[in-house]
Amino acid sequence: MSRLSVRIDKASDFIGKDEIRLFESEVELHLQQIHEKTGKGNDFLGWVDLPSATERDLVNRILADAERLREVSDAVVVVGIGGSYLGTRAVTGALSGTLEGPATGEGRRGRPRLHFAGHHLDAGYLNELLRHLDGCDYSLVVISKSGTTTEPAIAFRLLKQHLEHKYGSREAGKRIIAVTDASRGALKKLADAEGYPTYVIPDDVGGRYSVLTPVGLLPIAIAGHDMVSLLEGARDMEDLLKKSKGVYDNPAALYAVARNILYRKGKTTEILASYEPSLFYLAEWWKQLFGESEGKEQKGIFPASVGFTTDLHSLGQYIQEGLRNLFETVIRVETGKESLLIPFDPDDSDGLNFLAGKDLREVNHMALAGTQMAHLDGGVPNLEIVLPDISARSLGELMYFFEMSCALSGYILGVNPFDQPGVEAYKRNMFALLGKPGFGEQGKTLRERIKGFGV
């Protein structure tokens, strides 16, 4: 049974019950199209039944390979970008704590640190990572459908070379797992030639919907987190959304409808707000999911995020009194993992003895409530997603909920939420500027144009 809930009462001045009821038949149609896999982009609706369709044999194999790498590794580098990276980062960030830097700290055999590569092109980061890996035993998980996506392909080249120099080709091959296409592509071809163990990225699951495939499950298991509970939480949400009748009974539908009503009233920016620093990468995953799914055909809500209370001292001013084209969706976590009592100070020089003996979590909750009231008074509608806790099971519920909400919201918006035609534009220009074969004339034109950019 799912424990997540959606509340829209703090947006009641902007969203009427009669307005929501107008979407009932449309939502029913879109849900049918999603579950029967007949809507726009239906070639990429394999994620819909992933939680219930994932076989135990696959789970057992993932757990066994994860344990094998854990036993020989102080660190495991996950190579990927976009959906091949953000889902894992969202889950491991939420469950691991918040003090780890990108390439600092030490893991140990049996509990390796996860590092990430291939998600940008910065030489400084990769050099720092390679220097760190000089001093520890490590393994690689490389994730790419094609094996030719620029950022992860370059990172894998560098890391594969480093691994082979460190261990020799034969031992290095035992420390690499590829998650890729079932039968084609450069990475699949290399994995077969080198004998790397492989996992399949299903053809009918796009990258940003892939966290519940081996793309996310394998590295999450390597990090020592309960991927079985993650799947169970997603399965609970899948069951709930299949059985729910009507918008108010279906949290994904309620969220999708509410945000589209606000969009039609000029609220074109959605700010995902959390008071839990460990959810930072969850927000990054959410931004890719909704931004890449809805931002097309000159349409779409712009997804942004803030971490409160930190950002109340920066972006809080804009949210309170800036352009009124935005709304907030607040993730509220009811029960925290940690407790910390505020001590009494005999001098009370900071004037905070009125808080002595209170749990810091209570202070955080009151900051949330006070901020919501202030933002509502400032004309910012607030939607709420309530989680019982930050656990693998709750994250599974939340991530499947967001996937279904995104699909529904895209259909309501009238776009295909499963393609990303605009992503190729920068790649074509970059390849031409770098002199990739076949881009001769375009490269010449762009190099003339770039002179005016000061590059």
C-alpha positions in Angstrom: 0.0 0.0 0.0 1.4 3.4 -1.1 2.0 5.9 1.7 2.7 9.0 -0.5 0.0 11.7 -0.7 -0.5 14.9 -2.7 -2.2 18.0 -1.2 -3.4 20.9 -3.2 -5.3 22.8 -0.5 -2.6 25.5 -0.3 -3.3 26.3 -4.0 -7.1 26.6 -3.5 -7.1 30.3 -4.4 -5.8 29.3 -7.9 -7.3 25.8 -8.5 -11.0 25.2 -8.1 -12.6 21.8 -7.6 -14.8 22.4 -10.7 -11.7 23.0 -12.8 -10.2 19.7 -11.7 -13.4 17.8 -12.5 -13.2 19.1 -16.0 -10.2 17.0 -16.5 -11.8 13.7 -15.3 -12.6 12.2 -18.8 -9.3 13.4 -20.3 -7.2 11.9 -17.5 -9.2 8.6 -17.8 -8.4 8.5 -21.5 -4.7 9.3 -21.0 -4.4 6.7 -18.3 -5.9 4.1 -20.6 -3.5 5.1 -23.3 -0.5 4.8 -20.9 -1.5 1.4 -19.5 -2.5 0.0 -22.9 0.6 1.6 -24.4 -1.3 3.3 -27.3 -0.6 7.0 -26.7 2.0 9.3 -28.1 5.5 7.8 -27.8 4.1 4.4 -27.0 7.4 2.7 -28.1 8.8 4.1 -24.9 6.1 3.0 -22.4 8.0 0.0 -21.1 8.6 1.8 -17.7 4.9 1.6 -16.9 4.9 -2.0 -15.6 8.6 -2.3 -14.7 8.1 -2.6 -10.9 5.7 -5.6 -11.3 7.4 -7.1 -14.3 11.0 -7.2 -13.0 11.8 -10.9 -12.6 13.4 -12.3 -9.5 16.1 -13.9 -11.6 17.2 -10.5 -12.7 17.1 -9.2 -9.2 19.2 -12.1 -7.9 21.8 -11.6 -10.7 22.1 -7.9 -10.0 22.6 -8.6 -6.2 25.2 -11.2 -7.0 27.2 -9.0 -9.4 26.9 -6.1 -7.0 28.3 -8.2 -4.2 31.1 -9.4 -6.4 32.3 -5.9 -7.2 31.8 -4.8 -3.6 34.2 -7.5 -2.4 37.1 -6.3 -4.6 36.5 -2.6 -4.6 37.1 0.4 -2.4 35.4 2.5 -5.0 33.1 1.9 -8.0 32.9 4.5 -10.8 29.5 4.8 -12.6 29.9 6.2 -16.1 26.8 7.7 -17.6 24.9 10.9 -18.3 21.3 12.1 -18.0 19.0 9.2 -17.1 22.0 6.9 -17.0 23.3 8.9 -14.0 20.7 11.0 -12.3 18.4 8.2 -11.0 21.3 6.5 -9.3 22.6 9.8 -7.9 19.1 10.6 -6.6 18.6 7.4 -4.7 22.2 7.1 -3.4 22.3 10.7 -2.4 19.1 10.5 -0.5 20.2 7.3 1.4 23.9 7.9 1.9 24.0 11.2 3.6 25.2 14.6 2.5 28.9 15.0 3.5 30.5 13.2 0.5 32.2 15.3 -2.2 32.6 14.3 -5.9 35.9 12.5 -5.5 36.8 12.7 -1.9 36.5 10.4 1.1 37.4 6.7 1.2 35.3 3.6 0.7 36.4 0.1 1.8 36.0 -3.4 0.4 32.5 -4.6 1.1 31.2 -1.0 1.2 32.7 0.9 -1.7 32.3 4.6 -2.4 30.4 5.4 -5.6 32.0 8.0 -7.9 30.5 9.3 -11.1 32.0 10.2 -14.4 30.8 10.9 -18.0 28.2 13.5 -16.9 30.3 16.5 -18.1 33.5 17.3 -19.9 35.6 18.9 -17.2 39.2 17.9 -17.3 39.8 19.0 -13.7 37.2 16.7 -12.2 38.4 13.7 -14.2 42.0 14.3 -13.4 41.1 14.5 -9.7 39.1 11.3 -9.9 42.0 9.4 -11.7 44.5 10.6 -9.1 42.1 9.4 -6.4 41.7 6.0 -8.1 45.5 5.6 -8.3 45.4 4.9 -4.5 42.5 2.5 -4.2 41.0 -0.7 -5.7 38.1 0.1 -8.0 35.7 -1.2 -10.6 33.6 0.4 -13.4 30.0 0.3 -14.3 29.5 1.9 -17.8 26.0 2.8 -18.8 25.2 3.8 -22.4 22.6 2.5 -24.9 24.9 3.3 -27.9 28.3 3.6 -26.4 28.9 6.7 -28.5 27.4 9.5 -26.4 30.3 12.0 -26.2 30.6 12.6 -22.4 30.4 9.0 -21.1 32.4 7.6 -24.1 35.3 9.9 -23.4 35.2 9.2 -19.7 35.1 5.4 -20.3 38.1 5.7 -22.7 40.1 7.3 -20.0 39.0 5.1 -17.1 39.3 1.9 -19.1 42.9 2.8 -20.0 43.6 3.6 -16.4 42.1 0.4 -15.1 44.0 -1.7 -17.7 47.3 0.0 -16.7 46.6 -0.6 -13.0 45.5 -4.3 -13.2 46.3 -5.6 -16.7 43.7 -6.2 -19.4 42.5 -9.6 -18.1 41.9 -8.5 -14.5 40.5 -5.1 -15.7 37.9 -7.0 -17.7 36.6 -8.7 -14.5 36.1 -5.2 -13.0 33.9 -3.8 -15.7 30.2 -4.3 -16.1 28.3 -2.7 -19.1 24.7 -1.7 -19.1 23.8 -1.3 -22.7 21.7 -2.4 -25.7 20.7 -6.0 -26.0 22.2 -6.6 -29.4 23.8 -3.6 -31.1 25.9 -0.5 -30.5 29.6 0.3 -29.9 29.5 -0.6 -26.1 27.7 -3.9 -26.7 30.2 -4.8 -29.4 33.1 -4.0 -27.1 31.6 -5.8 -24.1 31.1 -9.0 -26.2 34.7 -8.8 -27.5 36.2 -8.2 -24.1 33.9 -10.5 -22.2 32.4 -7.9 -19.8 29.2 -9.0 -18.0 26.3 -7.0 -19.5 22.9 -5.9 -18.5 20.2 -4.7 -21.0 18.6 -1.3 -21.2 15.2 -2.2 -22.5 14.4 -0.8 -26.0 11.0 0.5 -24.7 12.4 2.5 -21.7 13.9 5.9 -22.3 16.9 7.1 -20.2 15.0 9.4 -17.9 12.5 6.7 -17.0 15.2 4.0 -16.5 16.0 4.1 -12.8 14.1 0.9 -12.1 16.1 -1.0 -14.8 19.6 -2.2 -14.3 20.7 1.3 -15.2 19.8 2.3 -11.6 19.3 -0.9 -9.8 22.9 -2.2 -10.3 24.8 0.8 -9.0 22.2 1.3 -6.2 22.8 -2.3 -5.0 26.6 -1.8 -5.3 26.3 1.2 -3.0 24.7 -1.1 -0.4 21.2 0.2 -0.6 18.0 -1.9 -0.6 17.1 -2.0 -4.2 14.5 -4.7 -3.5 12.6 -2.2 -1.2 13.0 0.4 -3.9 11.2 -1.9 -6.4 8.6 -2.8 -3.8 7.8 0.9 -3.2 7.5 1.5 -6.9 5.2 -1.6 -7.2 3.0 -0.2 -4.4 2.6 3.0 -6.4 2.0 1.2 -9.7 -0.8 -0.8 -8.0 -2.4 2.3 -6.5 -2.3 4.2 -9.8 -3.8 1.3 -11.8 -6.7 0.9 -9.3 -7.5 4.6 -8.7 -10.7 5.9 -10.2 -11.0 9.7 -10.6 -8.4 12.5 -10.3 -8.7 12.9 -6.5 -8.1 9.2 -5.9 -5.0 9.1 -8.1 -2.1 11.2 -6.7 -0.2 11.3 -10.0 -3.3 12.5 -11.8 -4.0 15.1 -9.2 -0.5 16.5 -9.4 -0.5 16.5 -13.2 -3.8 18.2 -13.4 -3.0 20.8 -10.8 0.2 21.8 -12.4 -1.4 22.1 -15.8 -4.2 24.3 -14.4 -1.6 26.6 -12.9 0.3 26.6 -16.2 -2.8 27.8 -18.1 -3.1 30.6 -15.6 0.4 31.9 -16.4 2.4 30.0 -13.8 5.1 28.8 -16.2 7.8 28.0 -13.7 7.6 25.2 -11.1 10.0 25.2 -8.2 10.5 21.9 -6.5 11.3 22.7 -2.9 12.7 20.4 -0.2 13.9 21.0 3.3 16.1 17.8 3.2 19.6 18.4 1.8 19.8 14.7 1.0 17.1 15.2 -1.7 19.3 17.5 -3.8 19.9 15.0 -6.5 16.3 13.8 -6.4 15.5 17.4 -7.5 18.1 17.2 -10.3 16.6 13.9 -11.5 13.1 15.5 -11.4 14.3 18.5 -13.5 15.6 16.2 -16.2 12.4 14.1 -16.2 10.0 17.0 -16.6 12.3 19.4 -18.5 13.2 16.9 -21.2 9.7 15.4 -21.3 7.6 18.6 -21.6 9.9 21.3 -23.0 9.1 21.1 -26.7 6.9 22.7 -29.4 7.4 26.1 -27.6 5.4 24.6 -24.6 6.1 23.4 -21.1 6.5 24.4 -17.4 10.1 25.3 -16.6 11.4 23.0 -13.8 13.6 24.6 -11.2 14.5 23.6 -7.7 15.6 25.0 -4.3 17.0 23.6 -1.1 15.5 25.3 1.9 16.2 26.7 4.3 19.5 27.5 2.6 18.0 29.1 -0.5 15.6 31.2 1.6 18.7 33.4 2.0 19.2 33.7 -1.7 16.3 32.8 -4.0 13.8 33.3 -1.3 13.6 37.0 -2.0 12.7 36.4 -5.6 10.1 33.7 -4.8 8.5 36.1 -2.2 8.3 39.2 -4.3 9.5 38.5 -7.9 7.7 37.9 -11.1 4.4 36.1 -10.3 4.9 33.4 -13.0 5.8 30.6 -10.6 4.4 28.0 -8.2 6.1 25.7 -5.7 5.8 22.0 -5.2 7.1 21.2 -1.7 8.3 17.7 -0.7 7.4 17.3 2.9 9.0 14.4 4.8 7.0 13.5 8.0 9.6 11.5 9.8 13.4 12.1 9.8 16.2 9.6 10.2 18.0 11.7 12.8 17.2 13.6 16.0 19.2 16.5 17.5 18.2 18.5 20.5 19.2 22.2 20.7 21.3 22.8 23.9 20.7 25.5 26.6 23.3 28.3 26.7 23.6 30.1 30.1 24.6 33.3 28.4 21.9 33.2 25.7 24.0 35.6 23.7 22.2 34.6 20.5 18.8 34.9 22.1 17.8 31.4 21.1 17.2 29.8 24.5 13.5 29.7 23.7 14.5 26.8 21.4 16.5 24.9 24.0 15.4 21.3 24.3 13.6 21.4 21.0 14.4 18.9 18.3 16.1 20.5 15.3 13.6 18.6 13.1 10.7 20.5 14.7 12.5 23.8 13.9 12.8 22.7 10.3 9.1 21.8 10.1 8.2 25.2 11.5 10.5 26.8 8.9 8.5 24.9 6.3 5.2 26.0 7.6 6.3 29.6 8.1 7.7 29.8 4.6 4.6 28.3 3.0 2.4 30.9 4.7 4.7 33.7 3.6 4.8 32.5 0.0 1.1 32.0 -0.1 0.6 35.6 1.2 3.0 36.6 -1.6 0.8 35.0 -4.3 2.7 31.8 -4.8 0.5 28.7 -5.0 1.9 25.7 -3.2 1.4 22.0 -4.0 2.6 19.4 -1.5 4.0 15.9 -1.9 4.0 14.2 1.5 6.5 11.3 2.1 6.4 9.3 5.4 10.2 9.1 5.5 13.3 9.0 3.3 13.8 5.3 2.7 14.3 3.0 -0.3 10.7 2.1 -0.3 9.4 5.7 -0.1 11.9 6.7 -2.9 10.5 3.9 -5.1 7.0 5.3 -4.6 8.1 8.8 -5.2 10.0 8.1 -8.4 7.3 6.0 -10.0 4.8 8.6 -9.0 6.8 11.3 -10.7 7.2 9.2 -13.9 3.5 8.6 -14.2 2.7 12.3 -13.3 5.1 13.4 -16.0 3.6 11.1 -18.7 0.1 12.3 -17.8 1.2 16.0 -17.7 2.8 15.7 -21.1 -0.3 14.2 -22.6 -2.5 16.9 -21.1 0.0 19.5 -22.5 -0.4 17.9 -25.9 3.3 16.8 -26.4 5.1 13.5 -26.7 6.7 13.1 -23.2 9.1 10.4 -24.4 11.2 12.0 -27.1 13.8 14.7 -26.9 14.4 16.0 -30.5 16.0 19.3 -29.2 18.9 17.5 -27.5 20.6 16.8 -30.8 21.0 20.5 -31.7 24.1 21.2 -29.5 25.7 17.8 -30.4 25.6 18.6 -34.2 27.2 22.0 -33.6 29.8 20.6 -31.2 30.8 17.7 -33.6 31.1 20.2 -36.5 33.3 22.5 -34.5 35.5 19.6 -33.4 36.0 18.4 -37.0 34.0 15.2 -36.9 34.0 13.4 -40.3 31.0 14.2 -42.3 30.5 17.7 -40.8 33.0 19.6 -43.1 30.9 22.4 -44.6 28.9 22.9 -41.4 32.1 23.0 -39.4 33.6 25.7 -41.7 30.5 27.8 -41.3 30.3 27.4 -37.6 34.0 28.2 -37.1 33.5 31.5 -38.9 30.4 32.2 -36.8 32.2 31.4 -33.5 34.8 34.0 -34.1 32.3 36.5 -32.9 31.7 34.6 -29.7 35.2 35.3 -28.3 36.0 31.6 -28.1 
